[in-house]
Structures are given as C-alpha cells and as structure tokens.
Amino acid sequence: MKPGIHPDYHFVVFQDRSTGDAFLTRSTATSTRTIDWTDGHTYPLMTIDVTAYSHPFWTGTQRVLDEAGQVEKFRRRYGGRH
C-alpha cells in the first residue's frame, strides 16, 4: 500500500440502537463518543439503527407495523378522493 493516502483503519465498537448489542471490529469510521470495552481499552463508539441483532432477516422475526394507523392517516390526508 502506498503510504499517506489511506484513511486510518482502527478498532471501532458498533452498537445497535434498538437492542443495545455491540460488537468490536475494525473500520475507518470515526466518532467523538467512546466506550470502555470488555478488554479494558477505550474505543470510538458508532451507534447505528440496524444490525444483524435487530434486522428481521437475521433474527427471523418481523416488526409489527401500525398498518391501521397508516391507513387512517392516508384516509385523513386524501379523504374520499380516488
């Protein structure tokens, strides 16, 4: 690799916002937030919306959507127009 042209590749903890599960991996992502990991080191913390811990494909469960609420919202917005 050519020196000086690549971003810093370091350890980062990614945490799922909905489940709270976290995992340590290497990435070029940066963050001002940090977390103390189980190995005693402090790493940058990236919180993300969906990971394998919460995605329906990987968990085998589906999220329950508020379908009735969405239909009512649509009817209020557009009324009886077709």
KOLFI-494554 format. One record per atom (N, C-alpha, C): residue in three letters; atom name; z negated, x negated, y. Coordinates in steps of 0.1 Angstrom, whole numbers, plus 5000, padded with zeros to 4 digits. Example, Ala and Ser with C-alpha at 12.3 -4.5 7.8 and 13.67 -1.06 7.14 Angstrom:
<tidos>
+-----+------+------+------+------+
| res | atom |    z |    x |    y |
+-----+------+------+------+------+
| ALA |    N | 4922 | 4868 | 4943 |
| ALA |   CA | 4922 | 4877 | 4955 |
| ALA |    C | 4922 | 4868 | 4967 |
| SER |    N | 4929 | 4872 | 4978 |
| SER |   CA | 4929 | 4863 | 4989 |
| SER |    C | 4921 | 4871 | 5000 |
+-----+------+------+------+------+
</tidos>
This chain:
<tidos>
+-----+------+------+------+------+
| res | atom |    z |    x |    y |
+-----+------+------+------+------+
| MET |    N | 5000 | 4992 | 4988 |
| MET |   CA | 5000 | 5000 | 5000 |
| MET |    C | 5000 | 4991 | 5012 |
| LYS |    N | 5007 | 4996 | 5022 |
| LYS |   CA | 5008 | 4988 | 5035 |
| LYS |    C | 4995 | 4990 | 5043 |
| PRO |    N | 4988 | 4980 | 5047 |
| PRO |   CA | 4975 | 4982 | 5054 |
| PRO |    C | 4977 | 4987 | 5068 |
| GLY |    N | 4967 | 4995 | 5072 |
| GLY |   CA | 4966 | 5000 | 5085 |
| GLY |    C | 4974 | 5013 | 5088 |
| ILE |    N | 4981 | 5019 | 5079 |
| ILE |   CA | 4989 | 5031 | 5082 |
| ILE |    C | 4984 | 5043 | 5074 |
| HIS |    N | 4975 | 5041 | 5065 |
| HIS |   CA | 4970 | 5052 | 5057 |
| HIS |    C | 4957 | 5057 | 5063 |
| PRO |    N | 4954 | 5071 | 5062 |
| PRO |   CA | 4941 | 5076 | 5066 |
| PRO |    C | 4930 | 5071 | 5057 |
| ASP |    N | 4918 | 5072 | 5062 |
| ASP |   CA | 4906 | 5068 | 5054 |
| ASP |    C | 4904 | 5078 | 5043 |
| TYR |    N | 4903 | 5073 | 5031 |
| TYR |   CA | 4901 | 5081 | 5019 |
| TYR |    C | 4887 | 5078 | 5014 |
| HIS |    N | 4878 | 5088 | 5015 |
| HIS |   CA | 4864 | 5086 | 5012 |
| HIS |    C | 4858 | 5099 | 5005 |
| PHE |    N | 4846 | 5097 | 5001 |
| PHE |   CA | 4839 | 5108 | 4994 |
| PHE |    C | 4836 | 5119 | 5003 |
| VAL |    N | 4838 | 5132 | 4999 |
| VAL |   CA | 4835 | 5144 | 5007 |
| VAL |    C | 4830 | 5155 | 4998 |
| VAL |    N | 4820 | 5162 | 5003 |
| VAL |   CA | 4815 | 5174 | 4995 |
| VAL |    C | 4821 | 5186 | 5000 |
| PHE |    N | 4827 | 5194 | 4991 |
| PHE |   CA | 4833 | 5207 | 4995 |
| PHE |    C | 4824 | 5218 | 4989 |
| GLN |    N | 4821 | 5228 | 4998 |
| GLN |   CA | 4812 | 5238 | 4994 |
| GLN |    C | 4818 | 5252 | 4996 |
| ASP |    N | 4817 | 5261 | 4986 |
| ASP |   CA | 4823 | 5274 | 4987 |
| ASP |    C | 4813 | 5283 | 4995 |
| ARG |    N | 4819 | 5289 | 5006 |
| ARG |   CA | 4811 | 5297 | 5014 |
| ARG |    C | 4805 | 5310 | 5007 |
| SER |    N | 4812 | 5315 | 4998 |
| SER |   CA | 4807 | 5328 | 4992 |
| SER |    C | 4797 | 5326 | 4981 |
| THR |    N | 4799 | 5315 | 4973 |
| THR |   CA | 4790 | 5313 | 4962 |
| THR |    C | 4779 | 5302 | 4965 |
| GLY |    N | 4782 | 5293 | 4974 |
| GLY |   CA | 4773 | 5282 | 4977 |
| GLY |    C | 4774 | 5270 | 4968 |
| ASP |    N | 4783 | 5271 | 4958 |
| ASP |   CA | 4786 | 5260 | 4948 |
| ASP |    C | 4793 | 5249 | 4956 |
| ALA |    N | 4790 | 5236 | 4952 |
| ALA |   CA | 4796 | 5225 | 4959 |
| ALA |    C | 4800 | 5215 | 4949 |
| PHE |    N | 4810 | 5206 | 4952 |
| PHE |   CA | 4814 | 5195 | 4944 |
| PHE |    C | 4818 | 5184 | 4952 |
| LEU |    N | 4816 | 5172 | 4947 |
| LEU |   CA | 4819 | 5159 | 4953 |
| LEU |    C | 4833 | 5154 | 4949 |
| THR |    N | 4841 | 5150 | 4958 |
| THR |   CA | 4854 | 5145 | 4954 |
| THR |    C | 4858 | 5135 | 4966 |
| ARG |    N | 4870 | 5129 | 4964 |
| ARG |   CA | 4875 | 5121 | 4975 |
| ARG |    C | 4886 | 5128 | 4982 |
| SER |    N | 4886 | 5125 | 4996 |
| SER |   CA | 4896 | 5132 | 5004 |
| SER |    C | 4897 | 5125 | 5017 |
| THR |    N | 4908 | 5128 | 5025 |
| THR |   CA | 4909 | 5123 | 5038 |
| THR |    C | 4903 | 5132 | 5048 |
| ALA |    N | 4898 | 5144 | 5044 |
| ALA |   CA | 4892 | 5153 | 5053 |
| ALA |    C | 4880 | 5148 | 5060 |
| THR |    N | 4878 | 5151 | 5073 |
| THR |   CA | 4866 | 5147 | 5080 |
| THR |    C | 4858 | 5159 | 5085 |
| SER |    N | 4845 | 5156 | 5087 |
| SER |   CA | 4837 | 5167 | 5092 |
| SER |    C | 4825 | 5161 | 5100 |
| THR |    N | 4820 | 5168 | 5109 |
| THR |   CA | 4808 | 5163 | 5116 |
| THR |    C | 4795 | 5167 | 5109 |
| ARG |    N | 4796 | 5177 | 5100 |
| ARG |   CA | 4785 | 5182 | 5092 |
| ARG |    C | 4783 | 5173 | 5080 |
| THR |    N | 4771 | 5171 | 5076 |
| THR |   CA | 4768 | 5162 | 5064 |
| THR |    C | 4759 | 5169 | 5055 |
| ILE |    N | 4758 | 5164 | 5043 |
| ILE |   CA | 4749 | 5169 | 5033 |
| ILE |    C | 4743 | 5158 | 5024 |
| ASP |    N | 4731 | 5159 | 5021 |
| ASP |   CA | 4725 | 5149 | 5012 |
| ASP |    C | 4728 | 5153 | 4997 |
| TRP |    N | 4735 | 5145 | 4990 |
| TRP |   CA | 4739 | 5148 | 4977 |
| TRP |    C | 4729 | 5144 | 4966 |
| THR |    N | 4731 | 5148 | 4954 |
| THR |   CA | 4721 | 5146 | 4944 |
| THR |    C | 4720 | 5131 | 4940 |
| ASP |    N | 4729 | 5123 | 4944 |
| ASP |   CA | 4729 | 5109 | 4941 |
| ASP |    C | 4721 | 5101 | 4952 |
| GLY |    N | 4716 | 5108 | 4962 |
| GLY |   CA | 4708 | 5102 | 4972 |
| GLY |    C | 4716 | 5097 | 4984 |
| HIS |    N | 4729 | 5099 | 4984 |
| HIS |   CA | 4738 | 5095 | 4995 |
| HIS |    C | 4741 | 5107 | 5004 |
| THR |    N | 4744 | 5104 | 5016 |
| THR |   CA | 4748 | 5115 | 5026 |
| THR |    C | 4763 | 5115 | 5027 |
| TYR |    N | 4770 | 5126 | 5025 |
| TYR |   CA | 4784 | 5127 | 5026 |
| TYR |    C | 4788 | 5138 | 5036 |
| PRO |    N | 4801 | 5137 | 5042 |
| PRO |   CA | 4806 | 5148 | 5050 |
| PRO |    C | 4807 | 5161 | 5042 |
| LEU |    N | 4804 | 5172 | 5049 |
| LEU |   CA | 4804 | 5185 | 5042 |
| LEU |    C | 4816 | 5193 | 5048 |
| MET |    N | 4824 | 5198 | 5039 |
| MET |   CA | 4835 | 5207 | 5043 |
| MET |    C | 4832 | 5221 | 5036 |
| THR |    N | 4830 | 5232 | 5044 |
| THR |   CA | 4828 | 5245 | 5038 |
| THR |    C | 4842 | 5252 | 5038 |
| ILE |    N | 4845 | 5258 | 5027 |
| ILE |   CA | 4858 | 5264 | 5025 |
| ILE |    C | 4856 | 5278 | 5020 |
| ASP |    N | 4865 | 5287 | 5022 |
| ASP |   CA | 4864 | 5301 | 5018 |
| ASP |    C | 4866 | 5304 | 5003 |
| VAL |    N | 4875 | 5297 | 4997 |
| VAL |   CA | 4878 | 5300 | 4983 |
| VAL |    C | 4879 | 5287 | 4975 |
| THR |    N | 4872 | 5286 | 4964 |
| THR |   CA | 4873 | 5275 | 4955 |
| THR |    C | 4874 | 5281 | 4941 |
| ALA |    N | 4875 | 5273 | 4931 |
| ALA |   CA | 4875 | 5278 | 4917 |
| ALA |    C | 4863 | 5285 | 4913 |
| TYR |    N | 4852 | 5283 | 4921 |
| TYR |   CA | 4839 | 5290 | 4918 |
| TYR |    C | 4840 | 5305 | 4922 |
| SER |    N | 4849 | 5308 | 4931 |
| SER |   CA | 4849 | 5322 | 4936 |
| SER |    C | 4863 | 5329 | 4935 |
| HIS |    N | 4873 | 5321 | 4931 |
| HIS |   CA | 4887 | 5327 | 4931 |
| HIS |    C | 4888 | 5336 | 4918 |
| PRO |    N | 4893 | 5348 | 4919 |
| PRO |   CA | 4894 | 5357 | 4908 |
| PRO |    C | 4901 | 5352 | 4896 |
| PHE |    N | 4912 | 5344 | 4898 |
| PHE |   CA | 4919 | 5338 | 4887 |
| PHE |    C | 4910 | 5329 | 4878 |
| TRP |    N | 4902 | 5321 | 4884 |
| TRP |   CA | 4893 | 5312 | 4877 |
| TRP |    C | 4881 | 5319 | 4872 |
| THR |    N | 4875 | 5329 | 4879 |
| THR |   CA | 4863 | 5335 | 4874 |
| THR |    C | 4865 | 5346 | 4865 |
| GLY |    N | 4877 | 5352 | 4864 |
| GLY |   CA | 4880 | 5363 | 4855 |
| GLY |    C | 4875 | 5376 | 4860 |
| THR |    N | 4871 | 5377 | 4873 |
| THR |   CA | 4866 | 5389 | 4879 |
| THR |    C | 4875 | 5392 | 4891 |
| GLN |    N | 4875 | 5405 | 4895 |
| GLN |   CA | 4882 | 5409 | 4907 |
| GLN |    C | 4873 | 5413 | 4917 |
| ARG |    N | 4877 | 5411 | 4930 |
| ARG |   CA | 4869 | 5416 | 4941 |
| ARG |    C | 4872 | 5431 | 4942 |
| VAL |    N | 4861 | 5438 | 4946 |
| VAL |   CA | 4863 | 5453 | 4948 |
| VAL |    C | 4867 | 5454 | 4963 |
| LEU |    N | 4879 | 5460 | 4965 |
| LEU |   CA | 4883 | 5462 | 4979 |
| LEU |    C | 4879 | 5476 | 4983 |
| ASP |    N | 4877 | 5478 | 4996 |
| ASP |   CA | 4874 | 5490 | 5001 |
| ASP |    C | 4887 | 5498 | 5003 |
| GLU |    N | 4893 | 5503 | 4992 |
| GLU |   CA | 4905 | 5510 | 4993 |
| GLU |    C | 4904 | 5523 | 5001 |
| ALA |    N | 4894 | 5530 | 4999 |
| ALA |   CA | 4893 | 5543 | 5006 |
| ALA |    C | 4891 | 5541 | 5021 |
| GLY |    N | 4884 | 5531 | 5025 |
| GLY |   CA | 4882 | 5528 | 5039 |
| GLY |    C | 4895 | 5524 | 5045 |
| GLN |    N | 4904 | 5516 | 5038 |
| GLN |   CA | 4916 | 5512 | 5043 |
| GLN |    C | 4926 | 5523 | 5045 |
| VAL |    N | 4926 | 5533 | 5035 |
| VAL |   CA | 4935 | 5544 | 5036 |
| VAL |    C | 4931 | 5553 | 5048 |
| GLU |    N | 4918 | 5555 | 5050 |
| GLU |   CA | 4913 | 5563 | 5061 |
| GLU |    C | 4916 | 5556 | 5075 |
| LYS |    N | 4915 | 5543 | 5075 |
| LYS |   CA | 4919 | 5536 | 5087 |
| LYS |    C | 4934 | 5537 | 5090 |
| PHE |    N | 4942 | 5537 | 5080 |
| PHE |   CA | 4956 | 5539 | 5082 |
| PHE |    C | 4959 | 5553 | 5087 |
| ARG |    N | 4952 | 5563 | 5081 |
| ARG |   CA | 4955 | 5577 | 5085 |
| ARG |    C | 4950 | 5579 | 5099 |
| ARG |    N | 4939 | 5573 | 5103 |
| ARG |   CA | 4934 | 5575 | 5117 |
| ARG |    C | 4944 | 5568 | 5127 |
| ARG |    N | 4950 | 5557 | 5123 |
| ARG |   CA | 4959 | 5550 | 5132 |
| ARG |    C | 4972 | 5557 | 5133 |
| TYR |    N | 4978 | 5562 | 5122 |
| TYR |   CA | 4991 | 5567 | 5122 |
| TYR |    C | 4991 | 5582 | 5120 |
| GLY |    N | 4980 | 5589 | 5118 |
| GLY |   CA | 4979 | 5603 | 5117 |
| GLY |    C | 4989 | 5609 | 5106 |
| GLY |    N | 4995 | 5620 | 5109 |
| GLY |   CA | 5004 | 5626 | 5100 |
| GLY |    C | 5018 | 5622 | 5101 |
| ARG |    N | 5021 | 5612 | 5110 |
| ARG |   CA | 5035 | 5607 | 5111 |
| ARG |    C | 5040 | 5601 | 5098 |
| HIS |    N | 5052 | 5603 | 5095 |
| HIS |   CA | 5058 | 5597 | 5084 |
| HIS |    C | 5070 | 5588 | 5088 |
+-----+------+------+------+------+
</tidos>
